[in-house]
């Protein structure tokens, strides 16, 4: 047996690890061994390569379950490393969010520090904050709005938290959560006039024609110049005519979108994304023009 197998000491030397480490991996089921006539552990020569791989993967921070899966052929090294990297990305994002939050409180003036502390303490994680925003908008949109249209809105209305946010971006993102947590906003969002009327309005907003108008405003066109076209899209969708009465109804249906709270929401989105003007702010300006007409 001694001519074809390795002792625990020989294996440890070849793999470059302490003997106690070999014992640990044996006890954890990572390494297989047989017993000599004297009761000592003996290892096949392939255990050197196996243990070397374990040592290298452990040096990269992989846990034993992931390593055992690689050794068992259930996952490739590339798959295990990719999964570990993805988990690390999540941890780093959480740490970056926390660091930016601490810096934001540290940099606040004495007068605003208490309010900022309250705001940021309620939004301690970027991923969780995004989930809160997505849950709000998913409920705020009428059930008749198609899932792909809602997803399109979420892609611009709920930006991904920056992986390495600045203190200002963390404050802005927390501000978005603060807006959708306001009781008045939630009443407007969840207690609308008539479900069919709201669904028609929301579905119209998500049509390409409205997007084109908003993009024109972002490019510099004055909202008042586009107001008639904006109302015409809504009227066409509903089979109605552009009349003062229709415009009043449209403005009433858009009460949430034109509220000061939503204005702050889209300003926060701009602060997070760095856009000169968000789609929401462009739409807000059209609603302002409607109210002023």
C-alpha positions as protocol buffer text, in pm:
chain_id: "A"
residue {
  index: 1
  type: UNK
  ca { x: 0 y: 0 z: 0 }
}
residue {
  index: 2
  type: UNK
  ca { x: 285 y: 239 z: 85 }
}
residue {
  index: 3
  type: UNK
  ca { x: 420 y: 208 z: -267 }
}
residue {
  index: 4
  type: UNK
  ca { x: 94 y: 331 z: -429 }
}
residue {
  index: 5
  type: UNK
  ca { x: -52 y: 569 z: -173 }
}
residue {
  index: 6
  type: UNK
  ca { x: 55 y: 876 z: 22 }
}
residue {
  index: 7
  type: UNK
  ca { x: 67 y: 933 z: 394 }
}
residue {
  index: 8
  type: UNK
  ca { x: -108 y: 1236 z: 537 }
}
residue {
  index: 9
  type: UNK
  ca { x: 230 y: 1404 z: 584 }
}
residue {
  index: 10
  type: UNK
  ca { x: 337 y: 1337 z: 225 }
}
residue {
  index: 11
  type: UNK
  ca { x: 7 y: 1468 z: 91 }
}
residue {
  index: 12
  type: UNK
  ca { x: 34 y: 1783 z: 304 }
}
residue {
  index: 13
  type: UNK
  ca { x: 387 y: 1851 z: 179 }
}
residue {
  index: 14
  type: UNK
  ca { x: 302 y: 1802 z: -188 }
}
residue {
  index: 15
  type: UNK
  ca { x: -10 y: 2018 z: -167 }
}
residue {
  index: 16
  type: UNK
  ca { x: 159 y: 2286 z: 45 }
}
residue {
  index: 17
  type: UNK
  ca { x: -83 y: 2278 z: 339 }
}
residue {
  index: 18
  type: UNK
  ca { x: -52 y: 2186 z: 709 }
}
residue {
  index: 19
  type: UNK
  ca { x: -138 y: 1833 z: 817 }
}
residue {
  index: 20
  type: UNK
  ca { x: -425 y: 1968 z: 1026 }
}
residue {
  index: 21
  type: UNK
  ca { x: -579 y: 2111 z: 709 }
}
residue {
  index: 22
  type: UNK
  ca { x: -573 y: 1769 z: 546 }
}
residue {
  index: 23
  type: UNK
  ca { x: -743 y: 1623 z: 852 }
}
residue {
  index: 24
  type: UNK
  ca { x: -1007 y: 1896 z: 840 }
}
residue {
  index: 25
  type: UNK
  ca { x: -1092 y: 1826 z: 476 }
}
residue {
  index: 26
  type: UNK
  ca { x: -1108 y: 1456 z: 547 }
}
residue {
  index: 27
  type: UNK
  ca { x: -1349 y: 1513 z: 835 }
}
residue {
  index: 28
  type: UNK
  ca { x: -1563 y: 1739 z: 610 }
}
residue {
  index: 29
  type: UNK
  ca { x: -1583 y: 1473 z: 339 }
}
residue {
  index: 30
  type: UNK
  ca { x: -1383 y: 1674 z: 87 }
}
residue {
  index: 31
  type: UNK
  ca { x: -1097 y: 1423 z: 72 }
}
residue {
  index: 32
  type: UNK
  ca { x: -1132 y: 1046 z: 71 }
}
residue {
  index: 33
  type: UNK
  ca { x: -878 y: 821 z: 240 }
}
residue {
  index: 34
  type: UNK
  ca { x: -826 y: 458 z: 329 }
}
residue {
  index: 35
  type: UNK
  ca { x: -673 y: 314 z: 643 }
}
residue {
  index: 36
  type: UNK
  ca { x: -347 y: 122 z: 652 }
}
residue {
  index: 37
  type: UNK
  ca { x: -302 y: -196 z: 854 }
}
residue {
  index: 38
  type: UNK
  ca { x: -179 y: 27 z: 1136 }
}
residue {
  index: 39
  type: UNK
  ca { x: -486 y: 249 z: 1117 }
}
residue {
  index: 40
  type: UNK
  ca { x: -319 y: 546 z: 947 }
}
residue {
  index: 41
  type: UNK
  ca { x: -481 y: 749 z: 673 }
}
residue {
  index: 42
  type: UNK
  ca { x: -351 y: 680 z: 322 }
}
residue {
  index: 43
  type: UNK
  ca { x: -438 y: 878 z: 9 }
}
residue {
  index: 44
  type: UNK
  ca { x: -442 y: 809 z: -362 }
}
residue {
  index: 45
  type: UNK
  ca { x: -194 y: 1012 z: -565 }
}
residue {
  index: 46
  type: UNK
  ca { x: -486 y: 1202 z: -726 }
}
residue {
  index: 47
  type: UNK
  ca { x: -555 y: 1356 z: -384 }
}
residue {
  index: 48
  type: UNK
  ca { x: -265 y: 1598 z: -445 }
}
residue {
  index: 49
  type: UNK
  ca { x: -439 y: 1756 z: -744 }
}
residue {
  index: 50
  type: UNK
  ca { x: -772 y: 1750 z: -562 }
}
residue {
  index: 51
  type: UNK
  ca { x: -632 y: 1916 z: -251 }
}
residue {
  index: 52
  type: UNK
  ca { x: -440 y: 2174 z: -457 }
}
residue {
  index: 53
  type: UNK
  ca { x: -764 y: 2272 z: -630 }
}
residue {
  index: 54
  type: UNK
  ca { x: -940 y: 2299 z: -294 }
}
residue {
  index: 55
  type: UNK
  ca { x: -661 y: 2520 z: -158 }
}
residue {
  index: 56
  type: UNK
  ca { x: -673 y: 2752 z: -459 }
}
residue {
  index: 57
  type: UNK
  ca { x: -1050 y: 2785 z: -455 }
}
residue {
  index: 58
  type: UNK
  ca { x: -1047 y: 2851 z: -82 }
}
residue {
  index: 59
  type: UNK
  ca { x: -787 y: 3123 z: -137 }
}
residue {
  index: 60
  type: UNK
  ca { x: -1041 y: 3293 z: -366 }
}
residue {
  index: 61
  type: UNK
  ca { x: -1300 y: 3281 z: -90 }
}
residue {
  index: 62
  type: UNK
  ca { x: -1522 y: 2998 z: -215 }
}
residue {
  index: 63
  type: UNK
  ca { x: -1705 y: 2807 z: 54 }
}
residue {
  index: 64
  type: UNK
  ca { x: -1686 y: 2434 z: 104 }
}
residue {
  index: 65
  type: UNK
  ca { x: -2033 y: 2359 z: -44 }
}
residue {
  index: 66
  type: UNK
  ca { x: -1932 y: 2526 z: -371 }
}
residue {
  index: 67
  type: UNK
  ca { x: -1597 y: 2347 z: -373 }
}
residue {
  index: 68
  type: UNK
  ca { x: -1754 y: 2009 z: -305 }
}
residue {
  index: 69
  type: UNK
  ca { x: -1992 y: 2071 z: -597 }
}
residue {
  index: 70
  type: UNK
  ca { x: -1691 y: 2132 z: -823 }
}
residue {
  index: 71
  type: UNK
  ca { x: -1513 y: 1821 z: -701 }
}
residue {
  index: 72
  type: UNK
  ca { x: -1827 y: 1615 z: -754 }
}
residue {
  index: 73
  type: UNK
  ca { x: -1859 y: 1741 z: -1112 }
}
residue {
  index: 74
  type: UNK
  ca { x: -2188 y: 1915 z: -1038 }
}
residue {
  index: 75
  type: UNK
  ca { x: -2046 y: 2256 z: -1134 }
}
residue {
  index: 76
  type: UNK
  ca { x: -1747 y: 2368 z: -1334 }
}
residue {
  index: 77
  type: UNK
  ca { x: -1478 y: 2588 z: -1184 }
}
residue {
  index: 78
  type: UNK
  ca { x: -1599 y: 2873 z: -1406 }
}
residue {
  index: 79
  type: UNK
  ca { x: -1957 y: 2836 z: -1282 }
}
residue {
  index: 80
  type: UNK
  ca { x: -1853 y: 2825 z: -917 }
}
residue {
  index: 81
  type: UNK
  ca { x: -1626 y: 3128 z: -954 }
}
residue {
  index: 82
  type: UNK
  ca { x: -1897 y: 3322 z: -1140 }
}
residue {
  index: 83
  type: UNK
  ca { x: -2145 y: 3252 z: -862 }
}
residue {
  index: 84
  type: UNK
  ca { x: -1896 y: 3365 z: -600 }
}
residue {
  index: 85
  type: UNK
  ca { x: -1821 y: 3682 z: -797 }
}
residue {
  index: 86
  type: UNK
  ca { x: -2193 y: 3759 z: -827 }
}
residue {
  index: 87
  type: UNK
  ca { x: -2239 y: 3716 z: -452 }
}
residue {
  index: 88
  type: UNK
  ca { x: -1939 y: 3939 z: -392 }
}
residue {
  index: 89
  type: UNK
  ca { x: -2089 y: 4205 z: -621 }
}
residue {
  index: 90
  type: UNK
  ca { x: -2401 y: 4207 z: -404 }
}
residue {
  index: 91
  type: UNK
  ca { x: -2195 y: 4240 z: -87 }
}
residue {
  index: 92
  type: UNK
  ca { x: -1980 y: 4517 z: -234 }
}
residue {
  index: 93
  type: UNK
  ca { x: -2290 y: 4708 z: -349 }
}
residue {
  index: 94
  type: UNK
  ca { x: -2434 y: 4686 z: 1 }
}
residue {
  index: 95
  type: UNK
  ca { x: -2109 y: 4812 z: 151 }
}
residue {
  index: 96
  type: UNK
  ca { x: -2087 y: 5093 z: -105 }
}
residue {
  index: 97
  type: UNK
  ca { x: -2443 y: 5198 z: -22 }
}
residue {
  index: 98
  type: UNK
  ca { x: -2366 y: 5194 z: 348 }
}
residue {
  index: 99
  type: UNK
  ca { x: -2046 y: 5395 z: 302 }
}
residue {
  index: 100
  type: UNK
  ca { x: -2225 y: 5657 z: 92 }
}
residue {
  index: 101
  type: UNK
  ca { x: -2503 y: 5679 z: 351 }
}
residue {
  index: 102
  type: UNK
  ca { x: -2253 y: 5738 z: 630 }
}
residue {
  index: 103
  type: UNK
  ca { x: -2076 y: 6001 z: 422 }
}
residue {
  index: 104
  type: UNK
  ca { x: -2408 y: 6172 z: 349 }
}
residue {
  index: 105
  type: UNK
  ca { x: -2490 y: 6198 z: 719 }
}
residue {
  index: 106
  type: UNK
  ca { x: -2136 y: 6305 z: 801 }
}
residue {
  index: 107
  type: UNK
  ca { x: -2149 y: 6584 z: 542 }
}
residue {
  index: 108
  type: UNK
  ca { x: -2496 y: 6710 z: 643 }
}
residue {
  index: 109
  type: UNK
  ca { x: -2528 y: 7039 z: 823 }
}
residue {
  index: 110
  type: UNK
  ca { x: -2630 y: 7034 z: 1187 }
}
residue {
  index: 111
  type: UNK
  ca { x: -2977 y: 7156 z: 1089 }
}
residue {
  index: 112
  type: UNK
  ca { x: -3044 y: 6881 z: 834 }
}
residue {
  index: 113
  type: UNK
  ca { x: -2858 y: 6592 z: 997 }
}
residue {
  index: 114
  type: UNK
  ca { x: -3150 y: 6458 z: 1202 }
}
residue {
  index: 115
  type: UNK
  ca { x: -3384 y: 6454 z: 902 }
}
residue {
  index: 116
  type: UNK
  ca { x: -3123 y: 6294 z: 680 }
}
residue {
  index: 117
  type: UNK
  ca { x: -3048 y: 6032 z: 943 }
}
residue {
  index: 118
  type: UNK
  ca { x: -3418 y: 5943 z: 960 }
}
residue {
  index: 119
  type: UNK
  ca { x: -3443 y: 5927 z: 580 }
}
residue {
  index: 120
  type: UNK
  ca { x: -3138 y: 5707 z: 527 }
}
residue {
  index: 121
  type: UNK
  ca { x: -3202 y: 5479 z: 825 }
}
residue {
  index: 122
  type: UNK
  ca { x: -3530 y: 5380 z: 658 }
}
residue {
  index: 123
  type: UNK
  ca { x: -3347 y: 5284 z: 335 }
}
residue {
  index: 124
  type: UNK
  ca { x: -3046 y: 5087 z: 447 }
}
residue {
  index: 125
  type: UNK
  ca { x: -3005 y: 4878 z: 132 }
}
residue {
  index: 126
  type: UNK
  ca { x: -3023 y: 4977 z: -235 }
}
residue {
  index: 127
  type: UNK
  ca { x: -3168 y: 4648 z: -356 }
}
residue {
  index: 128
  type: UNK
  ca { x: -3440 y: 4656 z: -92 }
}
residue {
  index: 129
  type: UNK
  ca { x: -3517 y: 5019 z: -180 }
}
residue {
  index: 130
  type: UNK
  ca { x: -3559 y: 4927 z: -545 }
}
residue {
  index: 131
  type: UNK
  ca { x: -3795 y: 4647 z: -447 }
}
residue {
  index: 132
  type: UNK
  ca { x: -4006 y: 4893 z: -246 }
}
residue {
  index: 133
  type: UNK
  ca { x: -4033 y: 5127 z: -545 }
}
residue {
  index: 134
  type: UNK
  ca { x: -4120 y: 4848 z: -787 }
}
residue {
  index: 135
  type: UNK
  ca { x: -4387 y: 4718 z: -550 }
}
residue {
  index: 136
  type: UNK
  ca { x: -4543 y: 5065 z: -525 }
}
residue {
  index: 137
  type: UNK
  ca { x: -4560 y: 5121 z: -901 }
}
residue {
  index: 138
  type: UNK
  ca { x: -4678 y: 4768 z: -971 }
}
residue {
  index: 139
  type: UNK
  ca { x: -4971 y: 4831 z: -741 }
}
residue {
  index: 140
  type: UNK
  ca { x: -5028 y: 5190 z: -860 }
}
residue {
  index: 141
  type: UNK
  ca { x: -5069 y: 5083 z: -1222 }
}
residue {
  index: 142
  type: UNK
  ca { x: -5410 y: 4941 z: -1303 }
}
residue {
  index: 143
  type: UNK
  ca { x: -5433 y: 4562 z: -1351 }
}
residue {
  index: 144
  type: UNK
  ca { x: -5528 y: 4619 z: -1716 }
}
residue {
  index: 145
  type: UNK
  ca { x: -5182 y: 4759 z: -1794 }
}
residue {
  index: 146
  type: UNK
  ca { x: -4981 y: 4486 z: -1975 }
}
residue {
  index: 147
  type: UNK
  ca { x: -4680 y: 4346 z: -1794 }
}
residue {
  index: 148
  type: UNK
  ca { x: -4440 y: 4448 z: -2071 }
}
residue {
  index: 149
  type: UNK
  ca { x: -4567 y: 4807 z: -2058 }
}
residue {
  index: 150
  type: UNK
  ca { x: -4525 y: 4816 z: -1681 }
}
residue {
  index: 151
  type: UNK
  ca { x: -4172 y: 4677 z: -1718 }
}
residue {
  index: 152
  type: UNK
  ca { x: -4095 y: 4954 z: -1967 }
}
residue {
  index: 153
  type: UNK
  ca { x: -4209 y: 5216 z: -1716 }
}
residue {
  index: 154
  type: UNK
  ca { x: -4010 y: 5056 z: -1432 }
}
residue {
  index: 155
  type: UNK
  ca { x: -3696 y: 5067 z: -1645 }
}
residue {
  index: 156
  type: UNK
  ca { x: -3709 y: 5448 z: -1645 }
}
residue {
  index: 157
  type: UNK
  ca { x: -3909 y: 5521 z: -1330 }
}
residue {
  index: 158
  type: UNK
  ca { x: -3715 y: 5292 z: -1099 }
}
residue {
  index: 159
  type: UNK
  ca { x: -3348 y: 5310 z: -1199 }
}
residue {
  index: 160
  type: UNK
  ca { x: -3108 y: 5051 z: -1065 }
}
residue {
  index: 161
  type: UNK
  ca { x: -2917 y: 5173 z: -760 }
}
residue {
  index: 162
  type: UNK
  ca { x: -2567 y: 5279 z: -870 }
}
residue {
  index: 163
  type: UNK
  ca { x: -2312 y: 5008 z: -779 }
}
residue {
  index: 164
  type: UNK
  ca { x: -2088 y: 5269 z: -619 }
}
residue {
  index: 165
  type: UNK
  ca { x: -2323 y: 5556 z: -531 }
}
residue {
  index: 166
  type: UNK
  ca { x: -2227 y: 5904 z: -424 }
}
residue {
  index: 167
  type: UNK
  ca { x: -2377 y: 6038 z: -101 }
}
residue {
  index: 168
  type: UNK
  ca { x: -2604 y: 6258 z: -314 }
}
residue {
  index: 169
  type: UNK
  ca { x: -2733 y: 5958 z: -511 }
}
residue {
  index: 170
  type: UNK
  ca { x: -2810 y: 5764 z: -193 }
}
residue {
  index: 171
  type: UNK
  ca { x: -3001 y: 6061 z: -52 }
}
residue {
  index: 172
  type: UNK
  ca { x: -3192 y: 6096 z: -380 }
}
residue {
  index: 173
  type: UNK
  ca { x: -3279 y: 5726 z: -394 }
}
residue {
  index: 174
  type: UNK
  ca { x: -3395 y: 5736 z: -34 }
}
residue {
  index: 175
  type: UNK
  ca { x: -3599 y: 6043 z: -130 }
}
residue {
  index: 176
  type: UNK
  ca { x: -3778 y: 5838 z: -398 }
}
residue {
  index: 177
  type: UNK
  ca { x: -3874 y: 5582 z: -135 }
}
residue {
  index: 178
  type: UNK
  ca { x: -3981 y: 5862 z: 95 }
}
residue {
  index: 179
  type: UNK
  ca { x: -4217 y: 6000 z: -170 }
}
residue {
  index: 180
  type: UNK
  ca { x: -4395 y: 5669 z: -236 }
}
residue {
  index: 181
  type: UNK
  ca { x: -4427 y: 5617 z: 140 }
}
residue {
  index: 182
  type: UNK
  ca { x: -4623 y: 5939 z: 191 }
}
residue {
  index: 183
  type: UNK
  ca { x: -4984 y: 5863 z: 296 }
}
residue {
  index: 184
  type: UNK
  ca { x: -5125 y: 6126 z: 60 }
}
residue {
  index: 185
  type: UNK
  ca { x: -4936 y: 5979 z: -236 }
}
residue {
  index: 186
  type: UNK
  ca { x: -5050 y: 5629 z: -154 }
}
residue {
  index: 187
  type: UNK
  ca { x: -5412 y: 5744 z: -128 }
}
residue {
  index: 188
  type: UNK
  ca { x: -5390 y: 5904 z: -472 }
}
residue {
  index: 189
  type: UNK
  ca { x: -5214 y: 5603 z: -618 }
}
residue {
  index: 190
  type: UNK
  ca { x: -5434 y: 5330 z: -474 }
}
residue {
  index: 191
  type: UNK
  ca { x: -5774 y: 5502 z: -453 }
}
residue {
  index: 192
  type: UNK
  ca { x: -5830 y: 5629 z: -805 }
}
residue {
  index: 193
  type: UNK
  ca { x: -6150 y: 5758 z: -965 }
}
residue {
  index: 194
  type: UNK
  ca { x: -6256 y: 5465 z: -1184 }
}
residue {
  index: 195
  type: UNK
  ca { x: -6042 y: 5166 z: -1264 }
}
residue {
  index: 196
  type: UNK
  ca { x: -6128 y: 5165 z: -1637 }
}
residue {
  index: 197
  type: UNK
  ca { x: -6061 y: 5539 z: -1669 }
}
residue {
  index: 198
  type: UNK
  ca { x: -5726 y: 5507 z: -1496 }
}
residue {
  index: 199
  type: UNK
  ca { x: -5627 y: 5204 z: -1702 }
}
residue {
  index: 200
  type: UNK
  ca { x: -5704 y: 5387 z: -2025 }
}
residue {
  index: 201
  type: UNK
  ca { x: -5501 y: 5688 z: -1911 }
}
residue {
  index: 202
  type: UNK
  ca { x: -5205 y: 5474 z: -1802 }
}
residue {
  index: 203
  type: UNK
  ca { x: -5205 y: 5264 z: -2116 }
}
residue {
  index: 204
  type: UNK
  ca { x: -5210 y: 5581 z: -2325 }
}
residue {
  index: 205
  type: UNK
  ca { x: -4908 y: 5717 z: -2136 }
}
residue {
  index: 206
  type: UNK
  ca { x: -4712 y: 5407 z: -2225 }
}
residue {
  index: 207
  type: UNK
  ca { x: -4782 y: 5439 z: -2597 }
}
residue {
  index: 208
  type: UNK
  ca { x: -4505 y: 5543 z: -2829 }
}
residue {
  index: 209
  type: UNK
  ca { x: -4672 y: 5871 z: -2927 }
}
residue {
  index: 210
  type: UNK
  ca { x: -4646 y: 6004 z: -2572 }
}
residue {
  index: 211
  type: UNK
  ca { x: -4284 y: 5894 z: -2553 }
}
residue {
  index: 212
  type: UNK
  ca { x: -4208 y: 6087 z: -2873 }
}
residue {
  index: 213
  type: UNK
  ca { x: -4362 y: 6402 z: -2726 }
}
residue {
  index: 214
  type: UNK
  ca { x: -4163 y: 6364 z: -2404 }
}
residue {
  index: 215
  type: UNK
  ca { x: -3844 y: 6316 z: -2601 }
}
residue {
  index: 216
  type: UNK
  ca { x: -3920 y: 6632 z: -2798 }
}
residue {
  index: 217
  type: UNK
  ca { x: -3943 y: 6825 z: -2471 }
}
residue {
  index: 218
  type: UNK
  ca { x: -3618 y: 6675 z: -2354 }
}
residue {
  index: 219
  type: UNK
  ca { x: -3466 y: 6796 z: -2680 }
}
residue {
  index: 220
  type: UNK
  ca { x: -3582 y: 7152 z: -2609 }
}
residue {
  index: 221
  type: UNK
  ca { x: -3933 y: 7192 z: -2751 }
}
residue {
  index: 222
  type: UNK
  ca { x: -4167 y: 7400 z: -2536 }
}
residue {
  index: 223
  type: UNK
  ca { x: -4444 y: 7189 z: -2373 }
}
residue {
  index: 224
  type: UNK
  ca { x: -4716 y: 7435 z: -2480 }
}
residue {
  index: 225
  type: UNK
  ca { x: -4626 y: 7367 z: -2844 }
}
residue {
  index: 226
  type: UNK
  ca { x: -4698 y: 6996 z: -2795 }
}
residue {
  index: 227
  type: UNK
  ca { x: -5007 y: 7020 z: -2575 }
}
residue {
  index: 228
  type: UNK
  ca { x: -5263 y: 6980 z: -2853 }
}
residue {
  index: 229
  type: UNK
  ca { x: -5084 y: 6671 z: -2982 }
}
residue {
  index: 230
  type: UNK
  ca { x: -5070 y: 6531 z: -2627 }
}
residue {
  index: 231
  type: UNK
  ca { x: -5442 y: 6576 z: -2569 }
}
residue {
  index: 232
  type: UNK
  ca { x: -5517 y: 6438 z: -2917 }
}
residue {
  index: 233
  type: UNK
  ca { x: -5342 y: 6110 z: -2832 }
}
residue {
  index: 234
  type: UNK
  ca { x: -5555 y: 6069 z: -2518 }
}
residue {
  index: 235
  type: UNK
  ca { x: -5874 y: 6167 z: -2700 }
}
residue {
  index: 236
  type: UNK
  ca { x: -5804 y: 5927 z: -2986 }
}
residue {
  index: 237
  type: UNK
  ca { x: -5744 y: 5640 z: -2744 }
}
residue {
  index: 238
  type: UNK
  ca { x: -6078 y: 5703 z: -2575 }
}
residue {
  index: 239
  type: UNK
  ca { x: -6270 y: 5775 z: -2895 }
}
residue {
  index: 240
  type: UNK
  ca { x: -6338 y: 6126 z: -2766 }
}
residue {
  index: 241
  type: UNK
  ca { x: -6304 y: 6482 z: -2890 }
}
residue {
  index: 242
  type: UNK
  ca { x: -6064 y: 6743 z: -2758 }
}
residue {
  index: 243
  type: UNK
  ca { x: -6299 y: 6972 z: -2566 }
}
residue {
  index: 244
  type: UNK
  ca { x: -6259 y: 7180 z: -2248 }
}
residue {
  index: 245
  type: UNK
  ca { x: -6460 y: 6916 z: -2065 }
}
residue {
  index: 246
  type: UNK
  ca { x: -6232 y: 6637 z: -2188 }
}
residue {
  index: 247
  type: UNK
  ca { x: -5925 y: 6833 z: -2084 }
}
residue {
  index: 248
  type: UNK
  ca { x: -6065 y: 6884 z: -1734 }
}
residue {
  index: 249
  type: UNK
  ca { x: -6132 y: 6512 z: -1703 }
}
residue {
  index: 250
  type: UNK
  ca { x: -5783 y: 6431 z: -1829 }
}
residue {
  index: 251
  type: UNK
  ca { x: -5627 y: 6670 z: -1576 }
}
residue {
  index: 252
  type: UNK
  ca { x: -5832 y: 6516 z: -1296 }
}
residue {
  index: 253
  type: UNK
  ca { x: -5726 y: 6163 z: -1392 }
}
residue {
  index: 254
  type: UNK
  ca { x: -5363 y: 6279 z: -1392 }
}
residue {
  index: 255
  type: UNK
  ca { x: -5382 y: 6421 z: -1037 }
}
residue {
  index: 256
  type: UNK
  ca { x: -5116 y: 6183 z: -902 }
}
residue {
  index: 257
  type: UNK
  ca { x: -4874 y: 6240 z: -1189 }
}
residue {
  index: 258
  type: UNK
  ca { x: -4895 y: 6618 z: -1150 }
}
residue {
  index: 259
  type: UNK
  ca { x: -4874 y: 6626 z: -770 }
}
residue {
  index: 260
  type: UNK
  ca { x: -4581 y: 6810 z: -608 }
}
residue {
  index: 261
  type: UNK
  ca { x: -4473 y: 6481 z: -453 }
}
residue {
  index: 262
  type: UNK
  ca { x: -4435 y: 6321 z: -797 }
}
residue {
  index: 263
  type: UNK
  ca { x: -4246 y: 6627 z: -912 }
}
residue {
  index: 264
  type: UNK
  ca { x: -4000 y: 6563 z: -629 }
}
residue {
  index: 265
  type: UNK
  ca { x: -3992 y: 6193 z: -718 }
}
residue {
  index: 266
  type: UNK
  ca { x: -3878 y: 6258 z: -1075 }
}
residue {
  index: 267
  type: UNK
  ca { x: -3628 y: 6518 z: -957 }
}
residue {
  index: 268
  type: UNK
  ca { x: -3480 y: 6249 z: -734 }
}
residue {
  index: 269
  type: UNK
  ca { x: -3468 y: 6012 z: -1033 }
}
residue {
  index: 270
  type: UNK
  ca { x: -3270 y: 6279 z: -1223 }
}
residue {
  index: 271
  type: UNK
  ca { x: -3028 y: 6311 z: -931 }
}
residue {
  index: 272
  type: UNK
  ca { x: -2976 y: 5933 z: -931 }
}
residue {
  index: 273
  type: UNK
  ca { x: -2932 y: 5890 z: -1305 }
}
residue {
  index: 274
  type: UNK
  ca { x: -2765 y: 6218 z: -1392 }
}
residue {
  index: 275
  type: UNK
  ca { x: -3008 y: 6283 z: -1680 }
}
residue {
  index: 276
  type: UNK
  ca { x: -3054 y: 6650 z: -1771 }
}
residue {
  index: 277
  type: UNK
  ca { x: -3432 y: 6594 z: -1777 }
}
residue {
  index: 278
  type: UNK
  ca { x: -3616 y: 6271 z: -1701 }
}
residue {
  index: 279
  type: UNK
  ca { x: -3910 y: 6139 z: -1901 }
}
residue {
  index: 280
  type: UNK
  ca { x: -4126 y: 6191 z: -1593 }
}
residue {
  index: 281
  type: UNK
  ca { x: -4030 y: 6557 z: -1570 }
}
residue {
  index: 282
  type: UNK
  ca { x: -4103 y: 6603 z: -1941 }
}
residue {
  index: 283
  type: UNK
  ca { x: -4448 y: 6452 z: -1889 }
}
residue {
  index: 284
  type: UNK
  ca { x: -4496 y: 6669 z: -1581 }
}
residue {
  index: 285
  type: UNK
  ca { x: -4437 y: 6978 z: -1796 }
}
residue {
  index: 286
  type: UNK
  ca { x: -4707 y: 6864 z: -2040 }
}
residue {
  index: 287
  type: UNK
  ca { x: -4952 y: 6829 z: -1752 }
}
residue {
  index: 288
  type: UNK
  ca { x: -4855 y: 7174 z: -1630 }
}
residue {
  index: 289
  type: UNK
  ca { x: -4929 y: 7311 z: -1974 }
}
residue {
  index: 290
  type: UNK
  ca { x: -5265 y: 7131 z: -1968 }
}
residue {
  index: 291
  type: UNK
  ca { x: -5354 y: 7288 z: -1634 }
}
residue {
  index: 292
  type: UNK
  ca { x: -5251 y: 7633 z: -1753 }
}
residue {
  index: 293
  type: UNK
  ca { x: -5432 y: 7617 z: -2086 }
}
